[in-house]
Amino acid sequence: MDTVEQAGQAAPGAGPGAAAGPVRLTQYAHGGGCACKIPPGELEDMVAGLVGAPATGAAAELLVGLESGDDAAAVRLRGGTAVLATADFFTPVVDDPYDWGRIAAANAFSDVYAMGGQPVVTVNLLAWPRDVLPFDLARELLRGGLDIAAEAGCHVGGGHSVDDPEPKYGMAVTGIADPGRLLRNDRGRPGLPLSLTKPLGLGVLNNRHKATGEVFPEAVATMVALNGDASAAALRTGAVCATDVTGFGLLGHAYKLARASGVTAVIDASAVPYLDGAREAVRGGFVSGGTRRNLAWVAPHTDFGQADEETRLLLADAQTSGGLLVAGEVPGAPVIGELVPASGAPLVIR
């Protein structure tokens, strides 16, 4: 790990041969944000069977690992505290480097909040085309991450960087939680309502931004908003089941929750909140390949009812730094469905 103490200490200026003039960061990446994730079906096939045996002599008990596809790993220390570990990084989702840094950091912290934890320390993960893009942009990117970490009350302890043809940024985050009050995606029970703490539509609006250069301030504000308050509110209500909604879309993450919990998730499409302009973006064709792959993955496991193609795409829209999907009522968040006993499809849209 590089021993940089603060994110702002990246090298100043431009790398050798870096282009001068205005730069649109999204044009240097094949995808954007969490839409650049490996498709969920391919990912599950790749990691199938890669569950290790308990480590001999380990100093902590593994509470949550790969098996349930949860948001972060959790281990219980001998003193009783649960330590959470996660990493998240992606290609540019917006052109402004400072906003990209804030979004990527908020997205990385979201995995800890989705488990009911608090982030304690984080390190930067930076891939940068040093011969193409100025280091001044990387500095702004890291400054954005540092500012969100400060907002979260989380220390930044340096990080790691590599020279890469495509820019990427994110964080590896360590948090703590009460092991008896973890939010997990395999703890859903029939009869619980489903609450969603941020509106959908981030993916299609980000894709429109990448294609046209239009800026969507509401989308940026949504992505940089931390999920800490929502997580704390869920814990206060006694919730034990939650996940965050990111690259696999609402349907993908709801399917993983329903499958892990052995229930059926019923989504009321008319109750799901959307960002202004999201439907227009779908109609304009600004749908990422990641979103279409999400929809193809969940389709065999979903009863879509009367939902049209536009609604299906929005429900599968690949979010970046989306909200929490909580099995329970969260004050201020809309209830968008419920969990019912498993019968037929794991997902039902009504």
Disulfide bonds with the S-S distance in Angstrom:
none
